[in-house]
C-alpha cells in the first residue's frame, strides 16, 4: 500500500484542464448563496483557472482566488486581464493559508477536498477556513458521494472519458483506469493520455473518498454547523442515490 498520493502535472496543464472542464453546472448554485451586498468579500479556495472566479467577479463581487498550482493561476490571471477584471489570485496551500483578512463567504468547488488525502490534511484546511470566515459567514463546498459499486465495476476495464481539442490546438484523448484502497479510502485513478494521436503518458489523479456520515462528523468536530446538505446542484435532497455531497455551513456559535 503506497502513501505517495498525487495529481499528475499534465492534469494541471491549464489548456488541457480548461478543454476538459467547460461545464458551469455548479456556477448557479454558488452564485445563489452569494451575499446580496456586492461589497462582501468572497474567497474561492482551489480556484484553478478561474472557471467560477471570473463569472462571479463579472457580477460585481469582490472575490479572491487561491490555488496551489502556478500554471493554473497564470491562466486565471490571463483570463481576468482579458475580461478587464482585477482579481487577486494567490498561490498558496489551503492547509497553511494565512491571509490577513476574513471573508463573508468561502467556497471550495469542484470536488477539490478529495485531494486532502489524510484526516490531518482535511482538519488543517477546515481550521484555516474557520480562521478566514467572518462571524455569520457561510462556507460551501461540494464533493462526490462515494459509489463503491461504480468503482468496483470500473476496476475491471479501461474506459474513454474524454476526447477534445484544446484552445492551443492539441487533440486530447483520455482513458481511465482505477483501483480502490479500502484501508485508506483512496481511489487510485490513472488517466492515460494520447495527444495528437500518439500515447503521451499516464497521469495519477488520486482521490480520497469521504463517506457521508464520516464527513458530517468531521465537519461538526471541526466546529461547523450543517445548515444544508444537498445531493445535487439543483438543491435536491441528499439520498442514497445522490452523486454529490454539497454543503452549506456556518460556524458553531
Helices and strands as residue ranges (DSSP letters): G 9-12, H 14-20, H 27-32, E 41-45, H 53-58, E 62-67, H 70-82, E 88-91, E 103-108, G 112-115, H 119-132, E 133-144, H 148-154, E 159-165, E 171-181, E 186-195, E 198-204, E 207-208, H 212-221, E 224-230, E 244-251
